[in-house]
Amino acid sequence: EAQVTQNPRYLITVTGKKLTVTCSQNMNHEYMSWYRQDPGLGLRQIYYSMNVEVTDKGDVPEGYKVSRKEKRNFPLILESPSPNQTSLYFCASSPSARPYEQYFGPGTRLTVT
Amino acid sequence: GEDVEQSLFLSVREGDSSVINCTYTDSSSTYLYWYKQEPGAGLQLLTYIFSNMDMKQDQRLTVLLNKKDKHLSLRIADTQTGDSAIYFCAESWGRSGGYQKVTFGIGTKLQVIP
């Protein structure tokens, strides 16, 4: 089944404890993105990747890191999480840029205390 | 900067038509999209329209684009309870290297009353 998977789905952590949210797609898509969804703000892009080893900042990259060592995987790293990073995170992948038809993962709900 | 605006809430009766509206500000948008988010799930692409089109129909869904007013609408015919969800409007436009920048609206929650 073609899909985008994220792990973990739920995570409660404490301020400053490094964490990684994994994202994997099995559709051989070149483009991948990370978003955060907050009430009243919709989805905001954190980072995106156009291919292996090609990544760039989105609208809200502060406090996050990403890597794209393999085409299928695009992990999101929070080196020192803070409470303002409590949010619902989505990974997405797309086969092309025009149109940018994104396939979304199920989401990761992160709480930082 | 780029902005996409939607109303927050819409309530319709089962069997009626739903119309969800969206306005956008970027005149260079190349594609406009409608996504659906059901509770506890990620976003699902419903349909998209290229910016040189006025209308696109796909089964119960009709998308209308008014480029002059920068207004996009999604009409759902014969709305069913399974259509209850949050609907996101999004626009994309080209960046250097061919990548498409995407901006999402905050989402319209559609409630279908049986």
Contacts between the chains, C-beta under 8 A, distances in Angstrom:
chain1	res1	chain2	res2	distance
A	4	B	42	7.5
A	31	B	99	7.4
A	33	B	102	7.9
A	35	B	104	8.0
A	40	B	106	6.2
A	41	B	106	6.5
A	42	B	4	7.8
A	42	B	88	6.9
A	42	B	104	4.7
A	42	B	105	5.7
A	42	B	106	3.9
A	42	B	107	6.0
A	43	B	43	7.5
A	43	B	88	7.1
A	43	B	104	4.2
A	44	B	104	7.8
A	45	B	102	6.8
A	48	B	99	7.1
A	50	B	97	6.6
A	50	B	98	7.9
A	50	B	99	5.5
A	56	B	99	7.8
A	90	B	42	5.5
A	90	B	43	7.0
A	92	B	42	7.7
A	92	B	43	7.7
A	97	B	94	7.9
A	97	B	98	5.0
A	97	B	99	5.5
A	97	B	100	4.7
A	98	B	30	6.7
A	98	B	31	7.1
A	98	B	94	7.7
A	98	B	98	7.6
A	98	B	100	6.4
A	99	B	30	7.8
A	99	B	31	4.4
A	99	B	33	7.5
A	99	B	48	5.1
A	99	B	50	7.3
A	99	B	92	7.1
A	99	B	100	7.6
A	100	B	31	6.6
A	100	B	33	7.8
A	100	B	92	4.8
A	100	B	100	4.1
A	100	B	102	5.8
A	101	B	45	5.5
A	101	B	48	6.8
A	102	B	43	7.5
A	102	B	45	6.5
A	102	B	102	7.5
A	103	B	45	7.3
A	104	B	35	8.0
A	104	B	42	3.4
A	104	B	43	4.5
A	104	B	44	7.1
A	105	B	42	5.4
A	106	B	40	7.8
A	106	B	41	6.1
A	106	B	42	5.1
A	107	B	40	7.8
A	107	B	41	7.4
A	107	B	42	5.4
